[in-house]
Amino acid sequence: MSKTSLQFARSDIIKWIITCVLSAIFLLVPEQGLYTHQVKFFLAVTVFGLSLAAFEIVPVMFISVIMPGLWILLGVAPAETVMSPWVGTTFLMIMGALFMAATLEDCGLLKRVAYLLMCKVKNSYFALLTSIMFVGIIINILTSGRGYLIIAPLATGLCVSLKGMNKRLGAGLATAVMLGGCTSHAYTYQATAWAVLLRLGADYIGPTDITPLGIIMHNWPLLIVSLVILFIISKCYTPEEGLGEVTYFKENLAAMGPITRKEKSNLLMLVLVLIYIFTINIHQLDINLGFALLPWIVFLPFLNGADTNTLQKMNFQIIFFVAACMSIGTVASSLGFGSAIASLCAQLLNGSTSPFAISGIIFSVVFLLNFLMTPMAIFALIIEPILILVTDMGYSAIPFAYAINACSEAILLPYEYVPYLIVYSFGMISMKDFIKVNIIRSVIFFSGFLILLVPYWMLIGLL
């Protein structure tokens, strides 16, 4: 066995030991009061599964099956409770949204759109970063949150062509990608996140209370905050050498040739999906059904916009992982965790009903939990107790659902949130610079949230 193989094996063994030790800690705590037999095994199994996910030791499909299976086997909750997230239209929507992203990427339409938009870039560094960020935002809107999968490799190609990998230029480009393809989830519709939030917050949020258009209209001030972050990073990470003329995008656009029939078919599908989701307040239909049905029309014989190879590019594992993460919330609620979290938040507020104080607590809770579990699991765990707390105070649940979603974007390390991990994995930015950039980004982002967004919500009557 090679030295590298031994190192990898040793690393995996250490990760497995840490995972098992963390899980065993919960099993060794004596049962008393709220810490019942069911709670003990729930925490042990959940920590076991989420640790495996954080360390990326096994495929997420393994985690998606083993967590709910062990909860049922160990009597933590009945199968109906554990498997309840599968009921309804949520997972038809997630499958459709993931397929839509796969077929749009496969046909090349999104790359063409990105190249067309970025061909306008001249030799200004900040203009280049701004263009990349805005293209990421646009693609996020077009794909309901999957923009980072398109813009990250495009920016990496540019970074390689300009010899900026792991340099200041690479750090700037990676930041623009993160702000456009990831952070913009706070003010654009991300299908997987809102599937969890709306499903588990359904008792407090109506089916048409939060829509793709509403998310943009209610949260657009965070775009200004992102521009401020980008400007600061462009000053902190000015390239060692000038850019010169940026011809990368023009060359790649020319290499794509004329638009194909496959792209035209996918463009038609995309237009129909966008019309459906942005007019939900008019037709009042379930938004999930738009994603569940419309993307698949590209298989119709007169369109031929996709084939079986397109299906192979779908990430089917993530569908099961989202289900497992949603189950964390439903099982936790059945064990009384929701009431405990609501009680803790109420104690921290100490009688205050200030939306600024509530937002600060939400940010702190989500920020700390990000180190321990995935955002989907966090959403499933805290959405119900937070909404119970704020609605009991007389507030609308809507802005605080926005807050939970937005605060999940405050991360420091790549493993905390998959979109940021994917951007980091392309190698444009070093770990040291990634942490520095995200400290700056998280601090300014939350400051802007309090200074701009909360007062804006008050101004428009959302609070």
N, C-alpha and C positions, 0 to 999 in steps of 0.2 A: 504494500500500500504506500502511495506517495506521501511525502510530508504534508502537502496541501490537504489530501484526503483525511489524514490523521487530525489535522487542525480543525477541519470542518466537523469531523466526528466528535472530537473533544468539545467543540463549541456547542454542538447539539446536546451532548450529554449534560453539560452544565445548565443549559436552558431547561431541559427536562427536570433536572434536580430542583432548580429554582421553582418551576411550576408546581411540582409535587409538594415541596416544602410550604409554599404559600397556601396551597389547598389544605394541607394537613393542619396548619395553624387553626383554621376554623373548626376542624373536627376535634381538636384537643380542648377547645374552650368549653367549659361545663355548661350544660343546659340549665337555664334559669330565666324566669320572667318571660320577656318577649323572645328570648333566644331559645326557641323551641327546637325539637328534633327536626322538624321540617325546615326551619330557618337555617339551622346548622348545615344540613345537606344541600340546601339551595345555594348558600354562599360558597361552600366547598366546590360544588360542581361548576358554578358560574365562574369563579376565580380560575378554576382549572381550564375551562374552555377559553376564556378571554386572555389568559396568559399564553396559551398556545397560539392564539391569534396574534398577540402582540409580538411574540418571538418568531412567528412565521415558521414554526417547526413542521407543521402538517398542513395539508390542504384544508381550506375553509369548509369544504364539504364534510370532512371528518368532524369538525367542531359543530357544524349545523345539525348533524345527526346525533352525536354523542351527548350534547347538553340536554335537549328535550327528552331523549331516551332515558338518560340517567335520572332526570327529575321524576319521570313516571315510575321507573323501576324502584326508586328509593322512597316512593310515597310522598314526595314533596307537594305534588298537586295532581289532580285527576287528569287523564288524557284530554278531556274536553277543554280544560283550562289551558293546558300546555299548547294544544294544537289550534286554539281559537283564532290566532292571527291568519290562518289560512282561509277562514270564512269571509265571504264578501268579494268585492271586485279588486281589492288592493293588489293581489299578486298577478292577476291578469294585466293590470296596469303596469306593474314593474316589468313583466315579461315583454310587453309591447314597447315600453320606453327603451329597454335595453336592446331590443331588436331594431328599433328606429335608429339608435346611435350606431349600431353595427352596420346597417345597410347604407346609411348616409356616409359613413367612413369608407366602406367597401367600394362604393361606386365612384368615389373621388370628389363628390360635389362639395363637401366641406373644405377640402384642401383648395379647390378652385376659388371658393368664396374667400378663404383666408388670404390666398395669394393676391387676388384682385384688390382686396382692401389694403394690404400692406405694400402694394406696388407704389402707393402714394408717398411712402417714406423717402425723405431725402437723406442728408448726411447729418442731421441733428440727433444726438444721442437720446435726449428726452422725448423727441418726437417718435423715435423708433420704439422706445419702451411704451409710450402711450398708445401707439398703434397696436402693438402686441397685446396690451391689456384690453383695449376696446374690442379687438377681434376675438379674444377669449370670452369676453362678456357676450358678444353677439352669438358666438357658437354655443355658449351655455344656454342662451334663450332658444336657439334653434333646436337644441338636442335635450332640453330640459335637464341641464346640469352636467353633461358629459364633455364640456368644452376642453377640459384639461387633457383629455386623451388625444385631441387633435392638435392643439396649440403647442403642447410640450415638445413633441418630436419636430414640429416645424421650427420652433425656436432653437432647438438643439442643432438642427441642420445649419441654421444661420450662424450659430455660435461656433461650430466647427469651421465653417467657411471663413470666418473672421479671426480664427485662432484665439478664441476667447474662453475655451473650456477651463474651468477652475480658476479663472482670473476675475478681475473686477467686472469686466464685460459680462462674463457668465453669471455672476451674482446678480447683476442688474437685469439681465434677460430672464433669469429664473424668478426674480421677484415680480416682474411684469406678468409672467405666466401664472404665478400663484395668485396675484391680485385679480387677474382677469378670469382665469379658469377655475379658481377655487374660492377665494374670498367673495367673489360676486354671488355665490350661493346665498349670501345674506340678503340680497335684494333682487334675485331672479329665482325662478321656480326650479328647484331640484327635485325631480320626481321621487327618488328613493327616500329622501329625508322627509318630504311632506306626506308620503304614503304612511310613514310611521306616525308622524305628529298628528295628522288628521284622523287616522284610524283610532288611536288611543285617546285623542282629545275630543272624540265625537260627541260626548255628552255636553260639551261646552262650546263647540265650534260647529256651526251648520255647514252643510255640504257646499254652499256657495259663498260662505263668509270670507274664505281665503282662496283667492284665485291667482293665476299667473300674472294677470294685469294688476290686480290689487297689490300683490307683493311688490311690484315695481313702483306703483304709485305711492305706497305707504313707506317704502324704505329707500327711495332713490338718494336721500342725502348721504348715505354711506358710499356712494360713488365719489362724492366730493372728498370724503375722508380717504378713499383709496388713492385718489390723485395726489393728495398731500403726502401720503406715504411714499408713493412712487417718486415724487419730486425730491424728497429727502434722501431716498436710497440712491437716486441718480447723482446726487451731490456727494454722497459717502462712497459710492462705487463708480467714480468716473473712470473710463477705460484708460489704460496706460498709454495707448496710442489712439490717434484719431480714427474715425470710422472709414473715412473716404467715401466713395460712392457705393451705395448698397444696391447691388444688382441681383442678389440671390433670389428674391421673390419673382422678379421679371423673368429670369432664366427658367425657373421652375414652372411658372405659368405657361411660358412658351412651350416647354417640353410636354405639357399635358395635352396640347393640341386642341382641336375644336370640341365643344361640349358633346357628349355622347347621348344616345337614346336612353341608356341606363340612368344617367344623371338627370335627364329630363323627367323620367318616370318618378324618380325619388324626389325631385323638386315639386312635382304635383302632389305627392303624398305629404311632403313637409308643409306645403301651403295649406292643405286641408286640415292637418293637425293643428297648425297655428291658428287658423280661423276658428276651429272648434274650441280650443282652450282659452282663447282671448275673448270669446263671445259667450262664455258660460253664464254670465249674468243675464243674457238675453234668452238663450234657449233652455236654461235651468236643468240641463241633463248632467248626469254623473260625469265628472271630469275623468275619472278612471276609465270609463268606457271609451273615451276618445283615444287614449293611449292603447287600450286593450284591443281595439278593432282597426282603426285607420291605418297604422303602419303596415299591416299585413296586405294591404291592397296591391303592393308592388309585386306580389306573386300572381296577380291576375294575368291571363294570357295576352291581353292587349297592352299590358304595361311591361312585363318581364324585367322588373327593376331589381330583382334579387334571385338567388338560386340556393341550392343546398349548401354551397360553400359559405354563403353569407351567414347561415345559421351556425356554422362551426366557429364563427368569430364572436358569437354571443358568449358572455360570461354567465353561464347557467348557475355556477356555484354561488354567485352573489345573491341570487333569488332565495336560495335556501338559507344563506347566512342572515339575510334581512329578517326572514321568518324566525330564526332562532333568537335574534336580538329583540324582536318584538315580543317573543315569548318571555324574555327576561322581565319585561314590564308587566305583562299580564299575570305571571306567576308571583312576582314581587307584590303586586297589588293585592292578590288573593291572600298573601301572608301578612298583610298589614303594613308593608313598607311605605305605601303612599301616605298613610296617616302619620307615620313617624317622621317622614321628611317634611310634611306640611307643618307638623308641630315644631320641628327643629328650626325651620325658616321663620315661623312665627315668634319663637323665642329670640332669634337673632335680630328680628325687626323691633322687638321690645315695644310694641304698640304703635310703631310708625307705619303709616300707610303711604309714604312718599314713593312715587314710581321710580325715583332715582335710587332710593335705598333698596327697593325690590330688585331693580335691574342689577345693582351691585352684588346682591346675594346670588342671583341667577348666574352672573358671570363667574363669581368665585366658585360656586358649586360645579358648574360645567367645566371650568378651567382645571380644577383639581381632578375631577373624574376623568378628564381626557387622558391623564397619565395612566389610568387603570383600565379603561374600557373604550370601546368604539363609540363614536357619536350616536350611531343607531341604537346602541344599548342604553346610552345616556338618555336619549329622547324617550325611549320606552319606559325607563325607570322614573323620570322626573316630570314628564309632561302632565300627568293627571294630578299629582299632589300640588304642583305649582298653580295649575289652573283652578283647583279647589280653593287654594289660599287667596288668589287675587279676585276671584268671583265673589267669595265671601266678603271681601272688602268693598264690593260694589263696582269693580273694574270690569271692562270687557276682557274676555280671554284672548282676543286676537293679538294685541300688541305684545303680550307676554309669550305667546307661541312664537311670534317673530323673534323675540329676544332670545329664547332658548335656541332657536335655529342659528341666529347670528353669532351668539357667544361660542358656539362649537368651533368657529373659525379661529379662535385664539389658541394656537398651538405653538410649541417650542421645538419639538423633536419630530422627525419625519414619521415615526411609527404611529403617532397619535391619530392621524386621519389619512386614509388611503389616498385621496387626491394629491395631498402634499408629498406623500411618500413616493408616488409615481413621478412627480416633477423632480424630486431629489434624485431618483434612480437614474435619470438621464445623464447625470454627471456634470451639469453645467456649474454647479455651486458646491463648494466644500462644506463639510459638516460644521466647521467653525463659523463660516459665513452664514450658513443656513440658520444657525441658532441666533446669531447677532441680528440678522434681518428680521427674524420672526419675533424677537424681543421688541424691536422697534415697531414692527407691524402690529403686534398684539396690544402694546401700550397705546399707540396712537388710535388704533381701531376702536378700543373700548372708550377712550377719552372722547373721540368723535361721536360714538354712540350716545354718550351722556350729554355732550354739549350741543350736538345738532339734532340727533334723531328723536330723543325723548321730548324736547321742546317742540319739534315739528309735529309729533303725534298729538301733543296738547293743542297746538295751533289748529289742526284740522279736525279736532274733536274725537280722535281715536282713544285718547285718555281722558 
